[in-house]
Amino acid sequence: MPLTPQRFLADLYATPVRLESATRHLQPHERGLLARDRDQPWTLSDVPLLDEVAEPGGRRRRGGPCARGRPRRRARGRAWSTRRAC
């Protein structure tokens, strides 16, 4: 069975060791708010996470002001830079 974004997040939320590893910056009670069974329905708050997991490497590299190598104006509008904006 292939690992889909839905399965990845369901496994993450349902496996305490994985959830702890991914959320070390959270307090235990905050981590407990994320934990749930694999068969619970998705929420609107899950949509950005599902989208992020679905995009290999994240969306930032595809385009927009955070893309690598894309020229952007500096604050004064005169000089151009190829540094990442993010």
ChimeraX attribute file (.defattr): number of C-alpha atoms within 10 A of each C-alpha:
attribute: neighborCount
match mode: 1-to-1
recipient: residues
	/A:1	4
	/A:2	6
	/A:3	8
	/A:4	12
	/A:5	16
	/A:6	18
	/A:7	14
	/A:8	14
	/A:9	19
	/A:10	19
	/A:11	16
	/A:12	21
	/A:13	22
	/A:14	17
	/A:15	15
	/A:16	16
	/A:17	10
	/A:18	12
	/A:19	18
	/A:20	18
	/A:21	10
	/A:22	13
	/A:23	13
	/A:24	10
	/A:25	10
	/A:26	11
	/A:27	10
	/A:28	11
	/A:29	8
	/A:30	11
	/A:31	17
	/A:32	14
	/A:33	9
	/A:34	13
	/A:35	16
	/A:36	16
	/A:37	12
	/A:38	16
	/A:39	8
	/A:40	9
	/A:41	9
	/A:42	13
	/A:43	7
	/A:44	7
	/A:45	8
	/A:46	13
	/A:47	12
	/A:48	10
	/A:49	13
	/A:50	17
	/A:51	14
	/A:52	15
	/A:53	17
	/A:54	15
	/A:55	13
	/A:56	9
	/A:57	10
	/A:58	11
	/A:59	15
	/A:60	14
	/A:61	14
	/A:62	12
	/A:63	10
	/A:64	11
	/A:65	15
	/A:66	17
	/A:67	17
	/A:68	16
	/A:69	13
	/A:70	15
	/A:71	16
	/A:72	16
	/A:73	12
	/A:74	11
	/A:75	8
	/A:76	7
	/A:77	8
	/A:78	7
	/A:79	10
	/A:80	13
	/A:81	12
	/A:82	12
	/A:83	13
	/A:84	13
	/A:85	16
	/A:86	8
